[in-house]
Amino acid sequence: MPTASISFIRPHTEVIRPPRALWVPFDIGRTLGPPNDAAFQKRVLLALMGMFEAPAGPCLEDFPEDEPETSDEIMVLTCPVDFAQDVADTEETDQLQAAFRREMRAMRPWYDMGVARRQRTAVGASGIGVEALGDFIYAFARGEEPDNPRKDISLAYTLKFAVVDLKAYYIEGITAQPGQAGASGKRLADWFWDETVAAKVLMELRKVGEANADSVMNQIGIGFIVPDKILRRYKN
Amino acid sequence: MVRLEKLIEEERELMQRMARMCPSFETHPWVEGPPLSQRRVAIITTAGLHGRHDRPFQLDPNDFYRVIPGDVQANDLVMSHISAGFDRSAYLRDWNVAFPIDRLREMAAEGIIGSVADFHYSYNSPSAKVEAAGAIREVAGLLKKDNVDAVLLFPV
């Protein structure tokens, strides 16, 4: 079967030597480069599929273009969270939960706007609706274990995919705000991990997972909630 | 990925250590085919994509792939890849970043490629190890039945 592969890490592809590979200078996860740039994506595909015309292999070529620079002007949430104000408004004793709920509510119009514009959402891996997502995740951060709403996967995996959905909710929302559609992955990650209450909740969740006796919950808590790159930054 | 020289030293060393763990092969099969304009193209992605109501991927050594129908629409797919370590923000804005089916449909309409396959396949990359060889051969057979003669392999 004739194959042609995208390569992210050139030294790895040099060892494996697949029949046809196109190395791309994009961050891992951005297989065809920037979002919503059909002309750029098409150039990547043409370079990749052009390798089907090569007379012999294995062949490894480099895609010559970097991703276009972005302005990275991401703004703060339109409704900045004020912990004290949250407590005064809601009389909730758990300030972090109150702030988390408020932040999620503030993001909701932008998430809805993103879904309407894109006619699509990637939120849904957990099967938990947006309305219930925050409280489901927060229960774990508080050390509780809520009922598993799914019967086909364990509670640890439902939690993992709820976290995937939470991050997607925030990124889909913030990139629907004015001027943010083209924000870089790094800027979005910096914003999420440095500026949101959701990230504080996920850091708490990691601590709980680290101490959990259930091996799958422990594995997911340690390895699959907070990216290693972010953890290294927090430690430094 | 970003050029190695741009990574911090710790990440660069990790990539170099991983290069020493990559498998190498004694043989290098080379299969040719018709001109691109006559080829039938399928996607295999390791992004852990699947239908919204399909089973999510888990770290299960006996569960390898999901099937994505050729007429899939953007809102049909979700991503249950286990890793927290790669950038999903571009895919969240445009599914073509990881699964460029719109681009392939356009290229088929323009006559650049012959056609787009009826089925595409998705793996969850942490599970795609030697144990997956049987499932990969199975998918190769299914691709042949679909008359595919160009497979695009997309990692995340």
Chai-1 contact restraints between the chains, C-beta under 6 A:
chainA,res_idxA,chainB,res_idxB,connection_type,confidence,min_distance_angstrom,max_distance_angstrom,comment,restraint_id
A,M1,B,A140,contact,1.0,0.0,6.0,A-B,restraint_1
A,M1,B,L143,contact,1.0,0.0,6.0,A-B,restraint_2
A,M1,B,V151,contact,1.0,0.0,6.0,A-B,restraint_3
A,P2,B,V31,contact,1.0,0.0,6.0,A-B,restraint_4
A,P2,B,G33,contact,1.0,0.0,6.0,A-B,restraint_5
A,P2,B,D149,contact,1.0,0.0,6.0,A-B,restraint_6
A,P2,B,A150,contact,1.0,0.0,6.0,A-B,restraint_7
A,T3,B,V151,contact,1.0,0.0,6.0,A-B,restraint_8
A,T3,B,L153,contact,1.0,0.0,6.0,A-B,restraint_9
A,A4,B,L152,contact,1.0,0.0,6.0,A-B,restraint_10
A,S5,B,L153,contact,1.0,0.0,6.0,A-B,restraint_11
A,I6,B,F154,contact,1.0,0.0,6.0,A-B,restraint_12
A,F8,B,M1,contact,1.0,0.0,6.0,A-B,restraint_13
A,I9,B,M1,contact,1.0,0.0,6.0,A-B,restraint_14
A,I9,B,M15,contact,1.0,0.0,6.0,A-B,restraint_15
A,P11,B,A19,contact,1.0,0.0,6.0,A-B,restraint_16
A,H12,B,A19,contact,1.0,0.0,6.0,A-B,restraint_17
A,H12,B,C22,contact,1.0,0.0,6.0,A-B,restraint_18
A,V15,B,A19,contact,1.0,0.0,6.0,A-B,restraint_19
A,V15,B,C22,contact,1.0,0.0,6.0,A-B,restraint_20
A,V15,B,S24,contact,1.0,0.0,6.0,A-B,restraint_21
A,I16,B,C22,contact,1.0,0.0,6.0,A-B,restraint_22
A,P19,B,W30,contact,1.0,0.0,6.0,A-B,restraint_23
A,P25,B,R3,contact,1.0,0.0,6.0,A-B,restraint_24
A,D27,B,M1,contact,1.0,0.0,6.0,A-B,restraint_25
A,D27,B,V2,contact,1.0,0.0,6.0,A-B,restraint_26
A,D27,B,D87,contact,1.0,0.0,6.0,A-B,restraint_27
A,I28,B,M1,contact,1.0,0.0,6.0,A-B,restraint_28
A,I28,B,F86,contact,1.0,0.0,6.0,A-B,restraint_29
A,G29,B,F86,contact,1.0,0.0,6.0,A-B,restraint_30
A,G29,B,D87,contact,1.0,0.0,6.0,A-B,restraint_31
A,G29,B,R88,contact,1.0,0.0,6.0,A-B,restraint_32
A,G29,B,V156,contact,1.0,0.0,6.0,A-B,restraint_33
A,R30,B,D87,contact,1.0,0.0,6.0,A-B,restraint_34
A,R30,B,A90,contact,1.0,0.0,6.0,A-B,restraint_35
A,R30,B,V97,contact,1.0,0.0,6.0,A-B,restraint_36
A,T31,B,A98,contact,1.0,0.0,6.0,A-B,restraint_37
A,T31,B,F154,contact,1.0,0.0,6.0,A-B,restraint_38
A,L32,B,V97,contact,1.0,0.0,6.0,A-B,restraint_39
A,L32,B,P100,contact,1.0,0.0,6.0,A-B,restraint_40
A,P35,B,A90,contact,1.0,0.0,6.0,A-B,restraint_41
A,P35,B,R93,contact,1.0,0.0,6.0,A-B,restraint_42
A,P35,B,D94,contact,1.0,0.0,6.0,A-B,restraint_43
A,P35,B,V97,contact,1.0,0.0,6.0,A-B,restraint_44
A,N36,B,D94,contact,1.0,0.0,6.0,A-B,restraint_45
A,Q41,B,N96,contact,1.0,0.0,6.0,A-B,restraint_46
A,Q41,B,P100,contact,1.0,0.0,6.0,A-B,restraint_47
A,Q41,B,R103,contact,1.0,0.0,6.0,A-B,restraint_48
A,K42,B,R103,contact,1.0,0.0,6.0,A-B,restraint_49
A,L45,B,R103,contact,1.0,0.0,6.0,A-B,restraint_50
A,M49,B,L36,contact,1.0,0.0,6.0,A-B,restraint_51
A,F52,B,L36,contact,1.0,0.0,6.0,A-B,restraint_52
A,F52,B,A150,contact,1.0,0.0,6.0,A-B,restraint_53
A,G57,B,W30,contact,1.0,0.0,6.0,A-B,restraint_54
A,P58,B,H28,contact,1.0,0.0,6.0,A-B,restraint_55
A,R120,B,A74,contact,1.0,0.0,6.0,A-B,restraint_56
A,R120,B,N75,contact,1.0,0.0,6.0,A-B,restraint_57
A,A122,B,V78,contact,1.0,0.0,6.0,A-B,restraint_58
A,A122,B,L92,contact,1.0,0.0,6.0,A-B,restraint_59
A,G124,B,R52,contact,1.0,0.0,6.0,A-B,restraint_60
A,G124,B,V78,contact,1.0,0.0,6.0,A-B,restraint_61
A,A125,B,P56,contact,1.0,0.0,6.0,A-B,restraint_62
A,A125,B,V78,contact,1.0,0.0,6.0,A-B,restraint_63
A,A125,B,S80,contact,1.0,0.0,6.0,A-B,restraint_64
A,Y157,B,Q58,contact,1.0,0.0,6.0,A-B,restraint_65
A,F161,B,P56,contact,1.0,0.0,6.0,A-B,restraint_66
A,F161,B,S80,contact,1.0,0.0,6.0,A-B,restraint_67
A,A168,B,L92,contact,1.0,0.0,6.0,A-B,restraint_68
A,I171,B,S89,contact,1.0,0.0,6.0,A-B,restraint_69
A,I171,B,L92,contact,1.0,0.0,6.0,A-B,restraint_70
A,E172,B,L92,contact,1.0,0.0,6.0,A-B,restraint_71
A,T175,B,R93,contact,1.0,0.0,6.0,A-B,restraint_72
A,G185,B,D87,contact,1.0,0.0,6.0,A-B,restraint_73
A,G185,B,S89,contact,1.0,0.0,6.0,A-B,restraint_74
A,L188,B,S89,contact,1.0,0.0,6.0,A-B,restraint_75
A,F224,B,I82,contact,1.0,0.0,6.0,A-B,restraint_76
A,F224,B,A84,contact,1.0,0.0,6.0,A-B,restraint_77
A,P227,B,A84,contact,1.0,0.0,6.0,A-B,restraint_78
A,P227,B,G85,contact,1.0,0.0,6.0,A-B,restraint_79
